[in-house]
Amino acid sequence: MGVFHQQWSTSRFVRRVALFVSLMTIVGCPQVISSQTVQPPEPVDDPTAVLTSAEAPTAVEATVCSAQPDWQRPSDAEQQKYLEADPRFAAAVSTESMKHVADRFWQHEVLSFTTYGLSARMEPMLLSGLWSAADSVWASCYEGDQATEINAGEIAETWLINHRLVEVTWQSDQYVMVVEPVASGLEVVHFNRVETEVSLPLVVVDGNGAAIETVSGDYE
């Protein structure tokens, strides 16, 4: 906090306070907006309402670059053991800060990306338990120009754990990805982008229109 100069008069101080209050009334207080979690619409009585809009949906081209239908996420014990054996995480795996980062990926089944980098991909891949599926993803999803196209904003990437892609559409300034739950499996989806937003405007829903929380794996 600053210290007002002793020579300032009371009236001058009052005028400055009045000016500050006026500016805050006009501009408003700053808001903190999280770019890590895309919050889906609130549940509604009509399960198809989330897909209903005056604007007709437009199909978005999507490709499953890696599909492993028999893959299963490791157990909690297997995940803990793996991280403790990895020198990148061993020293911090039991700290509260590390648990907070790990839980963001471990407790969700849909992760999205709009950027690509080897080191940036490793953290969410390992912390989400996808280390057992990594070889197939590396071989199938980042060949040729795929990584370049992600960083250029031409395509986005979504990991579906225990879900299978049905379709992707663009509707009301957002992507609506329809998926169906499955007993096991991993799909990595690439789909064409039709916008240039910093945070991907993505809503993921099941066949009944129920929204599934989506977590961004991009660095802030």
Kinemage of the C-alpha trace (Angstrom):
@kinemage 1
@onewidth
@group {chain A} dominant
@subgroup {mainchain}
@vectorlist {calphas} color= white
{ca met a 1} P 0.000 0.000 0.000
{ca gly a 2} L 1.242 3.524 -0.782
{ca val a 3} L 1.670 6.328 1.806
{ca phe a 4} L -0.005 9.613 0.943
{ca his a 5} L 2.302 12.634 1.130
{ca gln a 6} L 1.677 14.600 4.291
{ca gln a 7} L 1.191 17.813 2.336
{ca trp a 8} L -1.837 16.442 0.461
{ca ser a 9} L -4.968 18.135 1.685
{ca thr a 10} L -7.991 16.216 2.870
{ca ser a 11} L -10.057 17.498 -0.037
{ca arg a 12} L -7.474 16.291 -2.578
{ca phe a 13} L -7.504 12.842 -0.994
{ca val a 14} L -11.303 12.728 -1.102
{ca arg a 15} L -11.310 13.683 -4.786
{ca arg a 16} L -8.834 10.886 -5.639
{ca val a 17} L -10.911 8.315 -3.755
{ca ala a 18} L -14.049 9.487 -5.557
{ca leu a 19} L -12.249 9.206 -8.928
{ca phe a 20} L -11.032 5.666 -8.116
{ca val a 21} L -14.540 4.534 -7.126
{ca ser a 22} L -15.965 6.010 -10.326
{ca leu a 23} L -13.418 4.165 -12.487
{ca met a 24} L -14.122 0.861 -10.729
{ca thr a 25} L -17.841 1.386 -11.283
{ca ile a 26} L -17.267 1.868 -15.004
{ca val a 27} L -14.578 -0.778 -15.612
{ca gly a 28} L -15.498 -3.360 -13.000
{ca cys a 29} L -13.282 -5.615 -10.928
{ca pro a 30} L -10.893 -8.043 -12.685
{ca gln a 31} L -12.057 -11.647 -12.993
{ca val a 32} L -9.973 -14.776 -12.832
{ca ile a 33} L -10.913 -17.177 -15.629
{ca ser a 34} L -9.551 -20.708 -15.670
{ca ser a 35} L -8.324 -21.964 -19.048
{ca gln a 36} L -7.701 -25.460 -17.733
{ca thr a 37} L -11.256 -26.675 -17.385
{ca val a 38} L -14.005 -26.218 -19.941
{ca gln a 39} L -17.206 -26.107 -17.928
{ca pro a 40} L -20.119 -27.787 -19.748
{ca pro a 41} L -23.642 -26.377 -19.694
{ca glu a 42} L -25.773 -26.972 -16.610
{ca pro a 43} L -27.852 -30.179 -16.740
{ca val a 44} L -31.340 -29.702 -18.122
{ca asp a 45} L -34.519 -31.731 -17.974
{ca asp a 46} L -34.511 -32.287 -21.710
{ca pro a 47} L -31.369 -34.379 -22.455
{ca thr a 48} L -31.235 -33.117 -26.043
{ca ala a 49} L -31.413 -29.452 -25.077
{ca val a 50} L -27.619 -29.024 -24.981
{ca leu a 51} L -27.565 -29.794 -28.688
{ca thr a 52} L -30.503 -27.563 -29.541
{ca ser a 53} L -29.890 -24.153 -31.087
{ca ala a 54} L -31.306 -21.825 -33.701
{ca glu a 55} L -28.045 -22.394 -35.535
{ca ala a 56} L -27.871 -25.700 -37.381
{ca pro a 57} L -24.799 -27.771 -36.461
{ca thr a 58} L -22.034 -28.045 -39.034
{ca ala a 59} L -20.087 -31.291 -39.322
{ca val a 60} L -16.402 -31.065 -38.376
{ca glu a 61} L -13.916 -33.486 -39.896
{ca ala a 62} L -12.434 -35.702 -37.185
{ca thr a 63} L -9.955 -38.587 -37.267
{ca val a 64} L -9.141 -41.172 -34.627
{ca cys a 65} L -5.371 -41.304 -35.006
{ca ser a 66} L -4.902 -43.927 -32.261
{ca ala a 67} L -7.493 -46.445 -31.080
{ca gln a 68} L -6.723 -49.024 -28.394
{ca pro a 69} L -10.074 -50.644 -27.516
{ca asp a 70} L -8.632 -53.097 -24.981
{ca trp a 71} L -6.529 -50.560 -23.096
{ca gln a 72} L -7.355 -50.051 -19.441
{ca arg a 73} L -6.219 -47.319 -17.123
{ca pro a 74} L -3.771 -48.514 -14.452
{ca ser a 75} L -5.028 -48.960 -10.912
{ca asp a 76} L -4.264 -46.311 -8.290
{ca ala a 77} L -1.528 -48.527 -6.856
{ca glu a 78} L 0.041 -49.147 -10.278
{ca gln a 79} L -0.020 -45.423 -11.074
{ca gln a 80} L 1.600 -44.512 -7.760
{ca lys a 81} L 4.303 -47.140 -8.212
{ca tyr a 82} L 5.040 -45.937 -11.749
{ca leu a 83} L 5.403 -42.301 -10.730
{ca glu a 84} L 7.606 -43.162 -7.751
{ca ala a 85} L 9.949 -45.069 -10.096
{ca asp a 86} L 10.164 -42.178 -12.576
{ca pro a 87} L 13.017 -39.780 -11.665
{ca arg a 88} L 11.017 -36.864 -13.058
{ca phe a 89} L 8.307 -37.335 -10.448
{ca ala a 90} L 9.825 -39.466 -7.667
{ca ala a 91} L 10.901 -36.582 -5.459
{ca ala a 92} L 7.603 -34.703 -5.720
{ca val a 93} L 5.007 -37.452 -6.129
{ca ser a 94} L 3.859 -37.231 -2.504
{ca thr a 95} L 3.774 -33.425 -2.221
{ca glu a 96} L 0.475 -31.546 -2.190
{ca ser a 97} L 1.419 -29.451 -5.228
{ca met a 98} L 2.224 -32.558 -7.255
{ca lys a 99} L -0.985 -34.282 -6.168
{ca his a 100} L -2.971 -31.256 -7.299
{ca val a 101} L -1.419 -31.348 -10.777
{ca ala a 102} L -1.706 -35.133 -11.053
{ca asp a 103} L -5.340 -35.247 -9.947
{ca arg a 104} L -6.342 -32.815 -12.686
{ca phe a 105} L -5.409 -35.456 -15.258
{ca trp a 106} L -6.004 -38.633 -13.258
{ca gln a 107} L -9.606 -37.825 -12.310
{ca his a 108} L -10.867 -36.991 -15.808
{ca glu a 109} L -11.570 -39.098 -18.866
{ca val a 110} L -11.482 -36.379 -21.541
{ca leu a 111} L -8.414 -34.202 -22.136
{ca ser a 112} L -8.002 -31.623 -24.908
{ca phe a 113} L -4.974 -29.948 -26.510
{ca thr a 114} L -4.401 -27.050 -28.903
{ca thr a 115} L -0.598 -27.122 -28.716
{ca tyr a 116} L 2.041 -29.810 -29.100
{ca gly a 117} L 5.484 -30.221 -27.600
{ca leu a 118} L 7.265 -33.395 -26.563
{ca ser a 119} L 7.928 -32.351 -22.965
{ca ala a 120} L 4.546 -30.638 -22.707
{ca arg a 121} L 2.803 -33.857 -23.800
{ca met a 122} L 4.744 -36.112 -21.453
{ca glu a 123} L 3.373 -34.654 -18.214
{ca pro a 124} L -0.355 -35.123 -18.936
{ca met a 125} L 0.318 -38.457 -20.635
{ca leu a 126} L 2.152 -39.902 -17.638
{ca leu a 127} L -0.028 -38.308 -14.959
{ca ser a 128} L -3.246 -39.471 -16.634
{ca gly a 129} L -1.999 -43.076 -16.730
{ca leu a 130} L -1.485 -43.190 -20.491
{ca trp a 131} L 2.141 -44.259 -20.128
{ca ser a 132} L 1.051 -47.823 -20.897
{ca ala a 133} L -0.459 -46.646 -24.204
{ca ala a 134} L 2.196 -44.100 -25.137
{ca asp a 135} L 4.055 -46.049 -27.831
{ca ser a 136} L 1.002 -46.356 -30.052
{ca val a 137} L 0.051 -42.691 -29.589
{ca trp a 138} L 3.553 -41.436 -30.436
{ca ala a 139} L 3.701 -43.646 -33.536
{ca ser a 140} L 0.247 -42.800 -34.883
{ca cys a 141} L -0.632 -39.235 -33.886
{ca tyr a 142} L 2.482 -37.101 -34.419
{ca glu a 143} L 3.831 -38.294 -37.730
{ca gly a 144} L 4.219 -36.073 -40.759
{ca asp a 145} L 2.659 -32.634 -40.331
{ca gln a 146} L 0.314 -33.503 -37.466
{ca ala a 147} L 2.345 -31.787 -34.738
{ca thr a 148} L 2.870 -28.722 -36.924
{ca glu a 149} L -0.841 -28.514 -37.718
{ca ile a 150} L -1.711 -28.625 -34.007
{ca asn a 151} L 0.665 -25.764 -33.197
{ca ala a 152} L -0.560 -23.810 -36.215
{ca gly a 153} L -4.122 -23.945 -34.892
{ca glu a 154} L -5.353 -26.073 -37.782
{ca ile a 155} L -6.337 -29.122 -35.741
{ca ala a 156} L -7.094 -29.848 -32.085
{ca glu a 157} L -6.501 -33.049 -30.163
{ca thr a 158} L -8.715 -34.836 -27.638
{ca trp a 159} L -7.995 -37.947 -25.569
{ca leu a 160} L -11.025 -40.104 -24.823
{ca ile a 161} L -10.578 -42.578 -21.969
{ca asn a 162} L -13.307 -45.221 -21.717
{ca his a 163} L -15.269 -43.384 -24.410
{ca arg a 164} L -15.619 -43.728 -28.170
{ca leu a 165} L -16.086 -40.911 -30.672
{ca val a 166} L -19.422 -40.593 -32.455
{ca glu a 167} L -19.148 -37.190 -34.155
{ca val a 168} L -17.930 -33.612 -33.863
{ca thr a 169} L -19.993 -30.599 -34.941
{ca trp a 170} L -19.602 -26.817 -34.773
{ca gln a 171} L -22.634 -25.142 -33.239
{ca ser a 172} L -23.274 -21.818 -31.497
{ca asp a 173} L -19.584 -20.858 -31.469
{ca gln a 174} L -18.418 -24.101 -29.898
{ca tyr a 175} L -17.489 -27.652 -30.821
{ca val a 176} L -19.918 -30.312 -29.656
{ca met a 177} L -18.246 -33.720 -29.491
{ca val a 178} L -20.624 -36.616 -29.030
{ca val a 179} L -19.113 -39.749 -27.466
{ca glu a 180} L -20.397 -43.023 -26.074
{ca pro a 181} L -19.059 -44.752 -22.957
{ca val a 182} L -17.291 -48.093 -23.276
{ca ala a 183} L -15.962 -50.565 -20.714
{ca ser a 184} L -12.353 -49.980 -21.731
{ca gly a 185} L -10.261 -48.267 -24.335
{ca leu a 186} L -8.469 -45.121 -25.432
{ca glu a 187} L -9.040 -42.994 -28.516
{ca val a 188} L -6.917 -40.010 -29.548
{ca val a 189} L -8.932 -37.737 -31.825
{ca his a 190} L -7.730 -35.021 -34.186
{ca phe a 191} L -10.367 -32.651 -35.547
{ca asn a 192} L -10.215 -29.603 -37.794
{ca arg a 193} L -10.479 -26.219 -36.109
{ca val a 194} L -12.795 -23.534 -37.478
{ca glu a 195} L -11.890 -20.842 -34.880
{ca thr a 196} L -8.774 -19.189 -33.464
{ca glu a 197} L -9.580 -18.957 -29.742
{ca val a 198} L -6.830 -19.377 -27.150
{ca ser a 199} L -8.998 -21.730 -25.070
{ca leu a 200} L -10.677 -24.434 -27.130
{ca pro a 201} L -14.483 -23.924 -27.038
{ca leu a 202} L -15.261 -27.622 -26.661
{ca val a 203} L -18.239 -29.330 -25.047
{ca val a 204} L -18.257 -33.130 -24.841
{ca val a 205} L -21.571 -34.932 -24.345
{ca asp a 206} L -22.781 -38.505 -24.363
{ca gly a 207} L -25.561 -39.806 -26.577
{ca asn a 208} L -28.204 -38.569 -24.130
{ca gly a 209} L -26.826 -35.044 -24.131
{ca ala a 210} L -25.263 -35.267 -20.658
{ca ala a 211} L -22.118 -33.121 -20.500
{ca ile a 212} L -18.728 -34.619 -19.601
{ca glu a 213} L -16.143 -32.313 -18.016
{ca thr a 214} L -13.153 -31.703 -20.255
{ca val a 215} L -9.696 -30.722 -18.989
{ca ser a 216} L -7.136 -28.853 -21.074
{ca gly a 217} L -3.621 -30.285 -21.081
{ca asp a 218} L -2.070 -27.128 -22.550
{ca tyr a 219} L 0.351 -25.032 -20.541
{ca glu a 220} L -1.126 -21.714 -19.425
